[in-house]
Structures are given as structure tokens and as C-alpha cells.
């Protein structure tokens, strides 16, 4: 585990309620499936500020209020122990002042804590969802059990002065093949070779899209492979888990059909696809966030990300304006040196508070 350089006494840096909430959440392990303790920290903060808050059937923290805007981010993090401490400045990041180290400080406990503070400040609705890093069960449950709000800001790291408008979609599946067992000197391909050959053809099929920006391409990726003799020794088996990132110019079903067309042996069991999303910089949410960034002294940047987030599910279910925003450098997502400058966190709170007021029709911030 890395050592935090130039550590300082956290008590000297945690001089706002928002910073203290962020530190408390980052100090509470919340790996996907084990979010309950962090959810309790959030509920305590919300209730201490007079907000109704409860944990729903799948572990989401819900604080319903003015539904002209829903602020939502995810409670869970990926595994990995990163020391929780506060450093004095960061030469690599080029920042001065306190920097909070810890798993989730960027993805996405920083955005989550900033949104909780902005929600209690402005009275808009807030939800901390579970499972974003695995199966998005919290977001899926939310769209099935809740009416659409009038607008959504989804919390993921974009940097305090940037708004993310687009994410690629995702379709995943498991290839399965079997073949008769036989001596390895036989020239006939076995199940493992069938899996390899299918994947080679799939990669070739999507070479057509291998130009321009990564965001506009289909990215093909095998993520797990298993194979060998069956338990009874009478057949060869092969399984391969695969993922495809899908640009907004394509439908995930089109990608599935193209991959299926390359099958000659075996089958693919496909999971439910997540559609891509691409918002407009002129929609009310993006406009409000850009206004908040300018008010805080920034020059707004607009981003597209090559991954997938819960906002893809929200956009598929709710026909309302939405965008993604949050403090932190996404290059530090899931990294062993994940860390967030606290001044950046403060600025993101200001931006979210201002944008929330704009979206409620108030500009008194």
C-alpha cells in the first residue's frame, strides 16, 4: 500500500461540514454489496439537516424533496485498500492545500458527498444508489420504483470545471461451446479453439469501426476465459465472458446481431444491454452547470466518456434533461493512489448548489 506524502492532521483540513462528510464516507469501506455502513453515514447527515431519509429494498439512500431536480451518485466503490489520510499539497496534480487520499475519494464518493451537501442546501431530491460498479442494481431499482424527476444530475468525476454529456453503452455476454474429447494430436478443432476463432472473427468484424475518436468506436473486450475437459472427461468445454462498448451512433442490439453472425459453433448468452447516451450542451441541466462553473470562476469544459455509468439507465427510462458532473480526475478512478484535492471538492459543492438553485427557478445563490 502506498504511503501518503506530506500527511497533515485531518482535523486541520476538515473545516466544513461537507469536507467532514466526505472524510467520514471515504473512511467507511463501501465495496459493492457492502454499502450499508456508508449508507448509514449518509442517512445520519441528511437527517441531521432536517431531511427525510431512508434506505430502500436494495440499499439505496433516498431523500425525496423538491423533484424539479434529482441529485444522484453511487455509494459503492471498487475493492482496493488506499490509505485514508490528508496530504499537504500534491506536486503531481499541481495543487496546493489539503488533498484527501482514500478509495472512492474520486469514484464516486467525492461527487456523492458534494451532492448530499448541495441537496440539503437547496432542498432538491437526492439518492445515493448501490451497485454501480457491478450490476447497477440500485439505479435499475430506482427507475422501476420511482416517478421521473424533472431533471437529473448524475454524480461521477468530471473535474470541478467540466460537464460530461456522453457515455458509451454496454452489451455483455458469455460464449459457451462444447466438443467431443479426443487426443490432442487430432486436427479437428476443440471447444477452446472454437471460442478463440469466434473471438478473432468478432474483433475483425469491428475493425471497420477502428478509426477516429475512441468514443465513436465499438470496443471489443474479452474479460474472462475458462475451458478444458469436462468433469466426466467425455467432452471439452469453453466459456468466454465478453463486453462491447457501444457508441451513440449504434444500437447495442446491432452489435449483438453482428457478433452472433460470426458464430459457427457455440452460443452466446447475452445480458440486458445498457444503451449509450449523448446529451446536448444546451439542455437546461448542462446550461445550469455551465453557469455554476462560470460563477465559480471556471471556463466550462464539455466531456464524452468511453465507459458506461448509471446515467445511461436513467436516460433510457426518463425523458428529462440530464448531465453528469462531479469533482475529481477520472484518471484516478480505481487507482492505488486515488485522491481528491479538497479545494476542488469545495468548488464542486458551490457549482452544484448554484446549478440546483437555477434549476429550481431560483438564482439567489
Buried (B, 14 or more C-beta within 10 A) or exposed (E): EEEBBEEBEBEEBBEBBBBBBBBBBBBBBBBBBBBEEBBEBBBEBBEEBEBEBEBBEBBBBBBBBBBBBBBBBBBBBBEEEBBBBBBBBBEEBEBEBBBBBBBBBBBBBBBBBBBBBBBBBBBBBBBBBBBBBEBBBBBBBBBEEBEBBBBBBBBBBBBBBBBBBBBBBBBBBBBBBBBEBEEEEEEEBBBBBBBBBBBEBBBEBBEEBEEEEEBBBBBBEBEEBEBEEEEEEEBBBBBBBBBBBBBBEBBBEEBBEBBEEBBEBBEBEBEEBBBBBBBEEEBBBBBBBBBBBBBBEBEBEBBBBBEBBBBBBBBBBBEBBBBBBBBBBBEBBBBEEBBBBBBBBBBBBBBBBBBBBBBBEEEEB
